[in-house]
Amino acid sequence: MVKHVILWTLKPEFTEEEKSAARAEAKRRLESLNGKLEGLVSLRVITDRLPTSTADMMLDSVFTDRDALAAYAVNPLHLGAAGYVRSVVASRACLDFEA
């Protein structure tokens, strides 16, 4: 299994209402990929965070293997969801590892 974890920080110019809407939309778009991509075991977006957090949301996903993660990266369904996320984030940090 391969874990793919991303932390995002939303654009600082967004109001709290805009950030809330962006988190909800990113969650909806990304989690809709569950059950649609071969090799994707699970995907969830965490948007409820504690005040001590330094990121606005997190992607926590599991793939069967490295090839499945590579296929996900170029899949048109993923690219559509990721395009929205890129439009609302200021920064991204990623960690991929075998679990």
BALO-418646 format. One record per residue (C-alpha): residue number from 1; residue in one letter; z, x, y. Coordinates in Angstrom, 1 decimal. Each point is the difference from the previous one (the first is absolute). Example, Ala and Ser with C-alpha at 12.3 -4.5 7.8 and 13.67 -1.06 7.14 Angstrom:
// residues 2
resi 1	resn A	z 7.8	x 12.3	y -4.5
resi 2	resn S	z -0.7	x 1.4	y 3.4
***
This chain:
// residues 99
resi 1	resn M	z 0.0	x 0.0	y 0.0
resi 2	resn V	z -0.7	x 1.1	y 3.6
resi 3	resn K	z 2.0	x -1.2	y 2.9
resi 4	resn H	z -1.6	x -0.3	y 3.4
resi 5	resn V	z 2.4	x -0.5	y 2.9
resi 6	resn I	z -0.9	x -0.3	y 3.7
resi 7	resn L	z 2.2	x -0.3	y 3.0
resi 8	resn W	z -1.5	x -1.4	y 3.2
resi 9	resn T	z 1.1	x -0.2	y 3.6
resi 10	resn L	z -1.6	x -2.7	y 2.1
resi 11	resn K	z -1.6	x 0.6	y 3.4
resi 12	resn P	z 2.8	x 0.5	y 2.5
resi 13	resn E	z -1.7	x -2.2	y 2.6
resi 14	resn F	z 0.5	x -3.0	y -2.2
resi 15	resn T	z 2.7	x -2.6	y 0.9
resi 16	resn E	z 2.5	x -0.9	y -2.7
resi 17	resn E	z -2.0	x -3.3	y -0.5
resi 18	resn E	z -3.2	x 2.0	y -0.5
resi 19	resn K	z 1.7	x 2.4	y -2.4
resi 20	resn S	z 1.4	x -2.9	y -2.0
resi 21	resn A	z -3.5	x -1.6	y -0.2
resi 22	resn A	z -1.6	x 3.3	y -1.0
resi 23	resn R	z 2.6	x 0.7	y -2.7
resi 24	resn A	z -0.6	x -3.5	y -1.5
resi 25	resn E	z -3.8	x 0.3	y 0.1
resi 26	resn A	z 0.0	x 3.5	y -1.5
resi 27	resn K	z 2.3	x -1.3	y -2.8
resi 28	resn R	z -2.2	x -3.0	y -0.7
resi 29	resn R	z -3.2	x 2.0	y -0.1
resi 30	resn L	z 1.3	x 2.9	y -2.1
resi 31	resn E	z 2.0	x -2.1	y -2.5
resi 32	resn S	z -3.0	x -2.2	y -0.6
resi 33	resn L	z -1.5	x 3.0	y -1.9
resi 34	resn N	z 2.4	x -0.6	y -2.8
resi 35	resn G	z -1.8	x -1.1	y -3.2
resi 36	resn K	z -3.5	x 0.8	y 1.6
resi 37	resn L	z -0.4	x 3.8	y -0.6
resi 38	resn E	z -0.2	x 1.7	y -3.3
resi 39	resn G	z 2.8	x 2.6	y -0.4
resi 40	resn L	z 2.2	x -1.5	y 2.6
resi 41	resn V	z 3.3	x -0.8	y -1.7
resi 42	resn S	z 1.9	x -1.2	y 3.0
resi 43	resn L	z -0.1	x 0.0	y 3.8
resi 44	resn R	z 2.6	x -1.2	y 2.5
resi 45	resn V	z 0.4	x 0.4	y 3.7
resi 46	resn I	z 3.6	x 0.3	y 1.3
resi 47	resn T	z 0.4	x -1.5	y 3.5
resi 48	resn D	z 3.7	x -0.9	y 0.0
resi 49	resn R	z 1.7	x 3.2	y 1.1
resi 50	resn L	z 3.4	x 1.1	y 1.2
resi 51	resn P	z 0.5	x 1.0	y 3.7
resi 52	resn T	z 0.4	x 3.6	y -1.1
resi 53	resn S	z -3.6	x 0.2	y -1.2
resi 54	resn T	z -2.5	x 2.3	y 1.7
resi 55	resn A	z -3.1	x -1.8	y -1.4
resi 56	resn D	z -1.1	x -3.6	y 0.5
resi 57	resn M	z -1.3	x -0.7	y -3.5
resi 58	resn M	z -0.6	x 1.6	y -3.4
resi 59	resn L	z -2.6	x -0.4	y -2.7
resi 60	resn D	z 1.5	x 0.5	y -3.5
resi 61	resn S	z -2.8	x 0.0	y -2.7
resi 62	resn V	z -0.4	x 1.1	y -3.6
resi 63	resn F	z -3.3	x 0.9	y -1.7
resi 64	resn T	z -0.7	x 0.7	y -3.7
resi 65	resn D	z -1.2	x 3.6	y 0.8
resi 66	resn R	z -1.6	x 2.2	y 2.6
resi 67	resn D	z -3.5	x -1.4	y -0.6
resi 68	resn A	z 1.3	x -3.5	y 0.7
resi 69	resn L	z 1.5	x 1.2	y 3.3
resi 70	resn A	z -3.3	x 1.8	y 0.9
resi 71	resn A	z -2.0	x -3.2	y -0.8
resi 72	resn Y	z 2.4	x -2.1	y 2.2
resi 73	resn A	z -0.6	x 2.3	y 2.9
resi 74	resn V	z -3.7	x -0.9	y 0.2
resi 75	resn N	z 0.2	x -3.6	y -1.3
resi 76	resn P	z -1.6	x -2.4	y 2.6
resi 77	resn L	z 2.9	x -2.4	y -0.4
resi 78	resn H	z 2.5	x 2.7	y 0.8
resi 79	resn L	z -2.2	x 1.4	y 2.8
resi 80	resn G	z 0.0	x -3.5	y 1.7
resi 81	resn A	z 3.8	x -0.2	y -0.1
resi 82	resn A	z 0.5	x 3.6	y 1.0
resi 83	resn G	z -2.3	x -0.5	y 3.0
resi 84	resn Y	z 2.3	x -2.6	y 1.4
resi 85	resn V	z 3.0	x 2.2	y -0.6
resi 86	resn R	z -1.7	x 3.0	y 1.8
resi 87	resn S	z -0.6	x -2.3	y 3.0
resi 88	resn V	z 3.7	x -0.6	y 0.5
resi 89	resn V	z 1.7	x 3.2	y -0.9
resi 90	resn A	z 0.8	x 3.1	y 2.0
resi 91	resn S	z 1.0	x 2.3	y -2.8
resi 92	resn R	z -0.2	x 0.2	y -3.8
resi 93	resn A	z 1.8	x 2.1	y -2.6
resi 94	resn C	z -1.0	x 0.0	y -3.7
resi 95	resn L	z 1.6	x 1.3	y -3.1
resi 96	resn D	z -1.8	x -0.2	y -3.4
resi 97	resn F	z 1.8	x 1.1	y -3.2
resi 98	resn E	z 0.0	x -0.4	y -3.7
resi 99	resn A	z 2.8	x -2.1	y -1.3
***
